[in-house]
Amino acid sequence: MEISDKKLLNFVADLGALMIKNGAEMQRTEKTIMKIAASDGIHSAAVFVVPTSIMVTLHNDEGGTFTEIKRIPGRRINLEKVIACDMLAVEYIEKRKSIDECIKAIDSIDSLTDFKVPVRIASYSLICMAFTILFRGTLMDGLAALFAGVFQGIVMEILGKYDISVFLSNAAGSAVVAAAAYIFYIFGIADNYNSVILGSLMPLVPGFAATNAVRDLLYGYYVSGNAKLTEALVTSIGIATGVITTLWLFGSII
């Protein structure tokens, strides 16, 4: 394997893994890698992507074949990094950056900092309040959801620092908002705890995962589509488990 071929293989494999890690679709990742390979004079490329790993095989004009497999241990949604990966691919295809510069840029993209914790917690809070009012809750319900969202954000941020399963983390987050909503209702702060719970669960709903799952299935990516669909189902079950368990403990469900 020539050094240039090895660098290209490392670049496209790392780029694809970073895109999948941050929520990119399978088709988008494959097309990006194929375009990069085609722009570099590679005769053909084969890409196999699933949510937990990526395998890239490149064939050059001299008949050489080389493959790299990368495991993707954890995934989250960060579309800023996905867009940055797309821009990096465009810069390489248009030869505005060398292969060495692109390899260094991948590390820079991966190290991009997220929003600070207080901002993320505030986002949970505002989303909970907005959806509660959208679901015809009163202003008092919205106020209760505002504080319930703060508790939810704190719990999710704490659990996010550890290797907690999707099921348990969403069960804990939904249990917290259900408990807060019911307590606010008992003390007369909220008018209807059902509205507060429904609105406060929206930050946990796996809408992005479900949308990507359907998209992958429609494009024929059945392995990744079913994997994402299963992830969305497990997340939904975790949310339901947290709410039902909490309300049962409070005696609201027999």
Secondary structure, DSSP 8 states (H G I E B T S, - for coil): --HHHHHHHHHHHHHHHHHHHTT--HHHHHHHHHHHHHHTT-SEEEEEEETTEEEEEEE-TTS-EEEEEEE-------HHHHHHHHHHHHHHHTTSS-HHHHHHHHHHHHT-----HHHHHHHHHHHHHHHHHHTT--HHHHHHHHHHHHHHHHHHHHHHTTT--HHHHHHHHHHHHHHHHHHHHHTTS-S-HHHHHHHHTGGG--HHHHHHHHHHHHTT-HHHHHHHHHHHHHHHHHHHHHHHHHHHHTTS--
